[in-house]
Structure formats: C-alpha cells, structure tokens
C-alpha cells in the first residue's frame, strides 16, 4: 500500500501530470496510425471493423477504472484514509466516461454490422447496468451530507457495484449473445491477426496512459475545489466573528423581578464585548 | 464507403468526448484556483487593521 501511495503521489504532482499528458498524446497518435493506416480492413466487416481499436480499449479501461474503484473502496473501508476515497471518486468518473463511450461506439459499430443501434443483448444490457451503477455511485457522492458518510457509502457501492464487471465480461460466454465472444482475453491464443492485435494493444496502452492522466487531473481538480471550499468556510467564519451578535442585542426585554423592564444593555454581554 | 462514415463518426465521438472532458477539468481547476485566490485575498484584506 505504501508503494501504491508513493506512485500515486509521484504521478499526480504537476510534473507527473505533464509527463502523462505528453505520453498519452504520443500513444494516441501511434495508436491512430496503427489502427487507421497499418492494420488491414477486416475480411468480412470491411472498414467499419476499425471501430474495434477504440471500442475495445474503451471497454477495457472501464473495467480497469472500476477495478481501481473496487480496490480503493476496500482500502478505504479497511483503513479509512481519505485519499482512497478521492481516488475512487476520480476513477469512477473516468470509468463512467469510458463506459458511455463504449456504448456509443458499440452502437456505431452495431448499426452497419447488426442492422440496429441497440438491442437488449446480454452484453449490451449488462454494460448499460454497469453505467447506471456507477452513475448512481457519482449521484450518491453528491447526496451524502457529511464527507465521512459519503466516503463510507461510496466505498460500499464501489465494492458491490464491481460484481457487474465480471458479469459483463462473461455475458457473451454464459448467455446466447449477438455480441462476438472474446478474441484476446480468452483461454488459449488470441483469435486475431498479428497486425490487428498490435493496433489493438497500442490502443489499450494509449488509453491506459490517458486514464492515468485523467485521474491525475481529476484528483488535482478535487484538491483545488476542496481548497476553495475551505477558503470559503474560513471567510464565512471570520466574517461572522467580526460582526456583532444581533441575537442578544435584539432580544426582547425580560421583565425584572420587581415587574420593571430592564434596559437592553443590562441583560448581559453583547457580541461587541464578547 | 458508407461504412467509413461510421468509423469517422466513432473516432470523432472519441476525440470530442475525451478532449471535452480534459477541457472541462482544466476549466474547473482554473475556476477553483481563482475562487480560492479571491477568497484568501479578501480574507487577508479584511484581517488587516483599518478595514
């Protein structure tokens, strides 16, 4: 865990973030060349199969992002450290983006190949459920009223929600599906041509670096927003301390024991002399 | 040739979604930094004697 913390700290400082940004840009450029120029068109599907080089990495990155949410949620529930909660929130947000992208790219691929944008196929349905689970995770983070409760509830959802990830992956094996079976993450050798596999792996590597960059950037945004919120709170507290307390000054006069109302100033200390 | 449109659309959606998210995060970071700086500046001014 110490090593993970050190690596995270190094990757999320400004220099690490810049290195990740440059590496992600280079990786995406290489991946684009390999997938659009070097890899041949598919013998059956033709050019449209090139969508695989963005659709599959996006799906794998969604798995990775939610895997990270699972691991840090367990770490938070075990140790209660806020940094795991922050990392979980950042990873879930990026994971939701990749899941939504997977669904949109799948629809764009499905239309010319299957003749439909969407069908209630097990793979598509379980992926839609995955998106809903983590949208719920992000919504929950907005609703909880205390940071500790928010972190605890989110960690529980982060652990339970991850159950859907293996279901999504295995859905094409467990149920009869229109979606093709795994070609790389399967028992035995990948059933894909070498140049296509190289383009696909380049896409996965580029998207993984991009994921690390997005998480680092999202963590920095979180830190800056927390700083702004704490500044706002300090400003409110110091503003309240500088103002006299009106509640005591404006209190109605209490009848004195002898039945005479006492002057306001005689009732006690006011905000200005406190 | 018609299928090429789906490929172009797919790559375009990917660039717009990921690029848009990066730009949005940068905008949020800039806004939070400015807000924190403005608040701390105002607090420093009100804390100074004579204000």
HADDOCK unambig.tbl for C-alpha pairs under 7 A between the chains (distance, minus, plus):
assign (segid A and resid 47 and name CA) (segid B and resid 3 and name CA) 6.59 0.50 0.50
assign (segid A and resid 47 and name CA) (segid B and resid 4 and name CA) 6.17 0.50 0.50
assign (segid A and resid 48 and name CA) (segid B and resid 3 and name CA) 5.51 0.50 0.50
assign (segid A and resid 48 and name CA) (segid B and resid 4 and name CA) 6.20 0.50 0.50
assign (segid A and resid 48 and name CA) (segid B and resid 6 and name CA) 6.64 0.50 0.50
assign (segid A and resid 48 and name CA) (segid B and resid 7 and name CA) 5.65 0.50 0.50
assign (segid A and resid 50 and name CA) (segid B and resid 7 and name CA) 6.67 0.50 0.50
assign (segid A and resid 51 and name CA) (segid B and resid 7 and name CA) 5.80 0.50 0.50
assign (segid A and resid 51 and name CA) (segid B and resid 10 and name CA) 6.57 0.50 0.50
assign (segid A and resid 101 and name CA) (segid B and resid 14 and name CA) 6.89 0.50 0.50
assign (segid A and resid 105 and name CA) (segid B and resid 10 and name CA) 5.72 0.50 0.50
assign (segid A and resid 108 and name CA) (segid B and resid 6 and name CA) 5.87 0.50 0.50
assign (segid A and resid 108 and name CA) (segid B and resid 10 and name CA) 6.56 0.50 0.50
assign (segid A and resid 109 and name CA) (segid B and resid 6 and name CA) 6.99 0.50 0.50
assign (segid A and resid 112 and name CA) (segid B and resid 3 and name CA) 6.79 0.50 0.50
assign (segid A and resid 218 and name CA) (segid B and resid 25 and name CA) 6.59 0.50 0.50
assign (segid A and resid 221 and name CA) (segid B and resid 25 and name CA) 6.72 0.50 0.50
assign (segid A and resid 221 and name CA) (segid B and resid 28 and name CA) 6.53 0.50 0.50
assign (segid A and resid 221 and name CA) (segid B and resid 29 and name CA) 4.82 0.50 0.50
assign (segid A and resid 224 and name CA) (segid B and resid 29 and name CA) 6.37 0.50 0.50
assign (segid A and resid 224 and name CA) (segid B and resid 32 and name CA) 5.61 0.50 0.50
assign (segid A and resid 224 and name CA) (segid B and resid 33 and name CA) 6.05 0.50 0.50
assign (segid A and resid 225 and name CA) (segid B and resid 32 and name CA) 5.12 0.50 0.50
assign (segid A and resid 227 and name CA) (segid B and resid 36 and name CA) 6.43 0.50 0.50
assign (segid A and resid 228 and name CA) (segid B and resid 32 and name CA) 5.81 0.50 0.50
assign (segid A and resid 228 and name CA) (segid B and resid 33 and name CA) 6.97 0.50 0.50
assign (segid A and resid 228 and name CA) (segid B and resid 35 and name CA) 5.93 0.50 0.50
assign (segid A and resid 228 and name CA) (segid B and resid 36 and name CA) 4.09 0.50 0.50
assign (segid A and resid 231 and name CA) (segid B and resid 36 and name CA) 5.95 0.50 0.50
assign (segid A and resid 231 and name CA) (segid B and resid 39 and name CA) 6.03 0.50 0.50
assign (segid A and resid 231 and name CA) (segid B and resid 40 and name CA) 6.20 0.50 0.50
assign (segid A and resid 232 and name CA) (segid B and resid 39 and name CA) 6.30 0.50 0.50
assign (segid A and resid 235 and name CA) (segid B and resid 39 and name CA) 6.81 0.50 0.50
assign (segid A and resid 235 and name CA) (segid B and resid 43 and name CA) 5.89 0.50 0.50
